[in-house]
């Protein structure tokens, strides 16, 4: 699974270095990662 952000990459290398190495191999080198990724809004249910 590739990294989604620089923050995720830093946290993963600090807490799970072996898994982070596998993820780093799957992350494209040309892709510039954002510093942080904003959380998605929850899907809203249609009103009745």
Secondary structure, 3 states (H helix, E strand, C coil): CCCCEHHHHHHHHHHCHHHHHHHHHHCCCCCCCECCCCCCCCCCCCCC
